[in-house]
């Protein structure tokens, strides 16, 4: 599908990445509120210029590595070894 008249390609890309940022923040808030580990998350963005496929494996690793449950487990393991 062609771009609307007067719309630049970089403006469309900026809008796509703004949407990606908002979804990422929403996922972080959801994961924090629920206090659960994220097993796997991905999002597919279909834009007028073609598909944007983003896999949040780095985000999954970050959230699961620093979740409150795992931090407590690490502290318990450290105290039990002493």
N, C-alpha and C positions, 0 to 999 in steps of 0.2 A: 504494500500500500504506500503510495507516495506521501511525502511530507506535506502538511498544510502550507498554503502560500504564506511566505514571510517567516516560516519556521526554519531555523537553522539546525543542522544535524547535531551540533554540540549542545544546543538547548534541549533537544530530545534526549540526548545521552545524560545530560545533567538531571533531567526529570526522572529518568530511569534509576540513576544512582541515588537520588533523593528518596525514591520509593524503597530502594534496597536498604538504605540507612534506617528508615522508619520501621521497616519490618524487623531488622536486626535488633533495634532498641526494644521493640515489642516482645521479641523472643527472650531477650535478656530479662525484661521485667517479669514475664511469665515464669521463666525458670527460677528467678529469685523468689517470687511469691509462692510458688508451689514447692520450692526447695527440693526439686527432683533433678535427676541427671537427664540430660538430653541424649537419647540414644543415637539419633541420626536426624538431621534436618536438611532439607534442601528446598530451594525455591527456583522456579522456572519463570523467567520473565519473557513474555512474547511482546516484542515491540514492533513498531511499524518497519523498523530497519532489519528485523530478523530476530532469532531467539537469543536471549541472554540466559545462560544457565549458570547458576552459582551454587556451589555445594559448600555448606557451612561446616566443614570438617574442623577447621581451625577454631571456630566458635565452639563447637561441641567439645573439643579437647580443653579449651580454656575453662568452660563452665564445669565440666566434670572434674577437672584437676583441682579447681579451687572451690568446690562446693562445700558448704558448711559441714556436711556429713563426713567428707573425706578429711577435712582439716581436723575435726574432732578425733577421727580414727588415728591420724598421724600423731596427734598429741598423746593419745592413750598408749600407742605403741612405744613412743619415746619414753614415757613415764614408766612403763612396765619393764623396759630394758634397763633402767637405772636402778 
